[in-house]
Amino acid sequence: MNDNINPDYYRKKIEVTDFIMEYDLSFVEGCIVKYIVRWKVKNGLEDLKKARWYLDKLIKQQENEDES
């Protein structure tokens, strides 16, 4: 059965959503994990660029917090 909400590439040994929740990741951190997990089976380079975009946001946030 084709599951558009939770497709096969999110369900290996552990569902990505369960991993994100188990580790209490923020929205930005969860997006990074999501895009990294699916890039080979969904949108390729586009997903890697999305993961990088979110990672850059996270880095900038951390740098700002470190400066405070």
CYANA upper distance limits for C-alpha pairs under 8 A (distance plus 0.5 A):
  2 ASN  CA      7 PRO  CA      7.53
  3 ASP  CA      7 PRO  CA      5.59
  3 ASP  CA      8 ASP  CA      8.18
  6 ASN  CA     10 TYR  CA      6.81
  6 ASN  CA     11 ARG  CA      7.87
  7 PRO  CA     11 ARG  CA      7.44
  8 ASP  CA     12 LYS  CA      7.73
  9 TYR  CA     37 VAL  CA      8.26
  9 TYR  CA     38 ARG  CA      6.66
  9 TYR  CA     41 VAL  CA      7.32
 10 TYR  CA     15 GLU  CA      6.04
 10 TYR  CA     16 VAL  CA      5.99
 10 TYR  CA     17 THR  CA      8.41
 10 TYR  CA     37 VAL  CA      7.96
 10 TYR  CA     38 ARG  CA      7.61
 11 ARG  CA     15 GLU  CA      5.04
 11 ARG  CA     16 VAL  CA      7.35
 14 ILE  CA     18 ASP  CA      7.32
 14 ILE  CA     19 PHE  CA      7.30
 15 GLU  CA     19 PHE  CA      6.86
 16 VAL  CA     20 ILE  CA      6.69
 16 VAL  CA     33 VAL  CA      8.21
 16 VAL  CA     34 LYS  CA      7.20
 16 VAL  CA     37 VAL  CA      8.33
 17 THR  CA     21 MET  CA      6.66
 18 ASP  CA     22 GLU  CA      6.36
 19 PHE  CA     23 TYR  CA      6.72
 20 ILE  CA     24 ASP  CA      6.59
 20 ILE  CA     25 LEU  CA      5.90
 20 ILE  CA     30 GLY  CA      6.18
 20 ILE  CA     33 VAL  CA      8.23
 21 MET  CA     25 LEU  CA      6.87
 25 LEU  CA     29 GLU  CA      6.07
 25 LEU  CA     30 GLY  CA      6.22
 26 SER  CA     30 GLY  CA      6.45
 27 PHE  CA     31 CYS  CA      6.69
 28 VAL  CA     32 ILE  CA      6.91
 28 VAL  CA     54 TYR  CA      6.45
 28 VAL  CA     55 LEU  CA      8.16
 28 VAL  CA     57 LYS  CA      8.37
 28 VAL  CA     58 LEU  CA      7.36
 29 GLU  CA     33 VAL  CA      6.93
 29 GLU  CA     54 TYR  CA      8.08
 29 GLU  CA     55 LEU  CA      8.16
 29 GLU  CA     58 LEU  CA      8.05
 30 GLY  CA     34 LYS  CA      6.55
 31 CYS  CA     35 TYR  CA      6.59
 31 CYS  CA     51 ALA  CA      7.36
 31 CYS  CA     54 TYR  CA      7.46
 32 ILE  CA     36 ILE  CA      6.66
 32 ILE  CA     50 LYS  CA      8.25
 32 ILE  CA     51 ALA  CA      5.15
 32 ILE  CA     52 ARG  CA      8.00
 32 ILE  CA     54 TYR  CA      6.56
 32 ILE  CA     55 LEU  CA      6.98
 33 VAL  CA     37 VAL  CA      6.54
 33 VAL  CA     51 ALA  CA      8.12
 34 LYS  CA     38 ARG  CA      6.87
 35 TYR  CA     39 TRP  CA      6.31
 35 TYR  CA     47 ASP  CA      5.74
 35 TYR  CA     48 LEU  CA      7.01
 35 TYR  CA     50 LYS  CA      7.31
 35 TYR  CA     51 ALA  CA      5.93
 36 ILE  CA     47 ASP  CA      7.54
 36 ILE  CA     48 LEU  CA      6.91
 36 ILE  CA     51 ALA  CA      6.89
 38 ARG  CA     42 LYS  CA      6.25
 38 ARG  CA     43 ASN  CA      8.13
 38 ARG  CA     47 ASP  CA      7.99
 39 TRP  CA     43 ASN  CA      6.05
 39 TRP  CA     44 GLY  CA      5.07
 39 TRP  CA     45 LEU  CA      7.39
 39 TRP  CA     46 GLU  CA      8.18
 39 TRP  CA     47 ASP  CA      5.63
 39 TRP  CA     48 LEU  CA      6.74
 40 LYS  CA     44 GLY  CA      5.75
 42 LYS  CA     47 ASP  CA      8.32
 43 ASN  CA     47 ASP  CA      5.99
 44 GLY  CA     48 LEU  CA      7.23
 45 LEU  CA     49 LYS  CA      6.71
 46 GLU  CA     50 LYS  CA      6.77
 47 ASP  CA     51 ALA  CA      6.62
 48 LEU  CA     52 ARG  CA      6.67
 49 LYS  CA     53 TRP  CA      6.63
 50 LYS  CA     54 TYR  CA      6.89
 51 ALA  CA     55 LEU  CA      6.56
 52 ARG  CA     56 ASP  CA      6.46
 53 TRP  CA     57 LYS  CA      6.90
 54 TYR  CA     58 LEU  CA      6.75
 55 LEU  CA     59 ILE  CA      6.61
 56 ASP  CA     60 LYS  CA      6.61
 57 LYS  CA     61 GLN  CA      6.65
 58 LEU  CA     62 GLN  CA      6.69
 59 ILE  CA     63 GLU  CA      6.59
 60 LYS  CA     64 ASN  CA      6.65
 61 GLN  CA     65 GLU  CA      6.76
 62 GLN  CA     66 ASP  CA      6.58
 63 GLU  CA     67 GLU  CA      6.74
 64 ASN  CA     68 SER  CA      7.03
